[in-house]
């Protein structure tokens, strides 16, 4: 009986953790900013990253080792050189938005964005906006 109770508690704990949604908010202000977000949940993964600096780099991976139901990712970067990569695997919908605004000497300005999306039964939606001044 004791083993059964412990097994039930352990199973409940694992189920609760697996069912939980993941939410991440990252805000970075500095000369060099680097962000790496990895989310694997059975329900909804949501990530928002904002970076203001000279060199900005952001990586967001959602459901890549354990597919989620739905994924949503947003990256906003303002800097001289901006780099962003998003990878999403879901049974349902994937939504990705990347906005990059580069400023400074024209020879140094650079925006780089990469998006990979795999959906089993839903919709993949990606928006990339890049501006260099």
Phi, psi and omega in degrees: 000319180297318179297322180296318180295314179297320179296321180294318179296317180296317179297319179297318180297317178294318180295319181296317180294321183289330183278344186292146175275152179249131178229130181227134175231122181235128176232123182230131175231118182181184179284310178238120181241133177224131181224135176227119181240129176234124181229132176223104181221155181279346178253253187244132174252133181223131182221137176228124181233129177233129182227133176231115183185200177265309177244116182241135178220130181221136176230128179232118179241123183232122177070017185284334176253343175210104187306139178266171173286306178223146178233140175222128182225138178224130178230127176236124183230135174231116182185182177284312178236122183238136178222131181218139177224134179230130175235129185224131175231124183213155170284329182255243189257144172241130177229128181225135176226125178234126177236124182232130180234112183256138180225173178104195180303133185303324183291339183261344184293137178200132172239131179224129181222140177221134180227129174234127184226135176226121181237134180285310185225007186246210185240137173259130180224127182224134176230125178236126178235121182233133180226132174236136184256000000 
